[in-house]
């Protein structure tokens, strides 16, 4: 074991007494060089997504000390950039293990630095945090969550005064502040309960959530169209934050035929029935699909723990339930919003839709059909939020009609600057009910879109690389991809886009996009939240059989390079 890591370990054994769980874990790891090395070989990475990591003891873990150090860095940044009267930070949390402890820890650090704190008393979704930042005129906000990661993870998203996750520049400056701190001696902290009684920390008034719900309901594009709101909906919050706001929004909008998946209804950071609470994967949706079969439901919806993503399933012609991909749901919503806005006269003169570069190019075809301009941005909904902000500065905020990313994130309005699964669940319910009233199912509507714009198969393949050795391997693989590639899976590479160079006015990012002959493409990038490399394959062909055959060939060839 390196002497530096051993010294850090001994220092933590001596000083990390605030949380007894940490000392117990450190003592248990005594003599386990691999475990100690993984816990201390680096500081938990802080970036535009804030912090995210495994809960536990060490500098490479989520714990009260790494959270407090990050909070002190953010506090220093706010003090430097905002006058005293504007120093205010909003705080929210999800249902994950220790989220309540981490939220209170952060709030206590902010209060000790003379920063007013507005904190939700109960768990609330990420979009509620984004909304509170803007609604309460805060300098920043934090959301304690690891989104859809397994239960051993927690995280800490940081938001700017615009309600977006922080920019690359802000993240770099905050990181500089964090790195200058000693984790034990340089962090200011006060008592949370005392700060509440002294008025330094305030519980966010319930009216803020009321206003948020009102904004969501205002996103309806029905324009007076008659729909059957008695559709049978099965809903699962996946033991997260969505139960109260999603069900409330649906019921207040007339959708009362709702069955909640009981095993996944109550907040529980252990996620006992869905170890990977991500609506992108079938296992997380499986119990909800069983409920849908039992109740003969029309529609299944499930939101992830911090309720910024939603996955859905609908009944197929044979009576079974089919899961829709994030791209498919996004395309359906985009087409529905465009067609309804035109029908009811609410389409702006210069409408704009925003999507990420890994989201299906078919969305741009749909937008073009309706005369909607598409803006492509880097992966991460903060870049969509930033585009809304730019439109607002130009006085064109109302031109924004929809934002989407293939990882099940959607936003139809400008009241928040992050993806919102409360909004998306509401819009999906209205879309489903509208088409049902016309005798059309979502799968039928999806087939219509494919007949209009052609077959396009989009898949995502992830490759995990754990620990220090995995981290180094990921860097090597990305470096190797910077060599020339003339074909992938037998398809010619017509153009290589290396976003590390800052293409199309976008920030520099470690991402490649290969444009293949015939309109297909491959994108490769490291995950911003997990030790993974992600490969996005988009195949365009004349038939579905051809799409699947080509996709399999491309995926198999690329997989060899990740071993």
C-alpha angles and dihedrals in degrees: 000000000000114000091233093056092045089052092051091048092052091046090054092047088057101040111024094088099126092086112040089201090067096054091047090052093047092050090049090053093054108133094010099116095180094053093045092047092052091049095050110022091100142000115264104270117255118200143135088308091052115225130337130167150116115307112247148078122321143054091280093054139077109254140131091276099051089044092049092048092051089047091052090051091051091046091053089050093050093047090052096047106035131056116243096262092054098049103116131133128194119216132197136163142194132223098277126128110284093000089127091050093047093047092052091044091054092045091051091052092049092048091050088057093055094258118138113235128210110191133177110240093213132036112284135181124263092252089057088058092049089049094048092052091059098034093051095039095240127176090222144345139211131208116198103215144111090211109214099350122124119278095265089069133079132170149184121230117198123210131195127225089272092064092249125118107266123281125250089255094051091046091052092051093047090048089054089054091048095049091053091061132090104228093225107031107031102053120099116213138170133190112280098214092046090050090052091052091045092051095244090116119040131194109237110252114249089236088075091063090043089056091047091054090048090054091051093051090048089065092077113127096188092107094200096316113152115244138172104251092180092084111141109247128187111199133187126185088193089234090301142107101293101083100086103037098038096047092042092052093047095047094046086053093053100264100127102146092091127145115194120209098245097203089056099035104091123065110264124159092201091066091209097189099035112037089183102043096198119129088208091075127067096228092064091051097043099092091047090052089053089053090049091054093048094049096036087234124190095214138018121202129178128181126202122246097275091038100234096115130052132191125194142195129195135192117270125214091265093056096255122116123250124204116225121218122238089253093052094049090046093051091049092050093047093051092044094049093047095047094045094046090053091046095050097037098246099115108119119234093250105027120191132199122187127205138165123256091248093054117099116283087219088079088065090052090054091048091049090053090059096041093254119147114230122214115197118208138175121279111285128072091240087077090056089049090051090054090054088052092051091050089050091053089053091050090248100108091125090061089074111095106161145002126193144173127191091241091078097271122137140164128182101180142043099235089100131027100218135062113287124204092185088062093040093050090051093047092047091051091051092045092049093047092046094053093042089056086057093048093253126127124209092246090053090049090049091053089053090055092050091049089051100044104022136252115307123173117199121188137172124213121188128197119196124217113184128196132359094311091050091050091054091046091054091054091050093050092051089048091051091053088060087074117094118282117192098180142006121204090350093305118119118247104231097181139003120213114199107190091190083084093058100250126197093008091299123135116267112272136171094248135123127200119190115199108209131200114276097030099293124129145187126210123192124189141147114253113254093216108031138039092261143113114222127208120196114196121191116184124187118192143141097262137025091240090056091047092053094046093051093043091053091051093049093045093049093051093049093045090064090062092055097056 
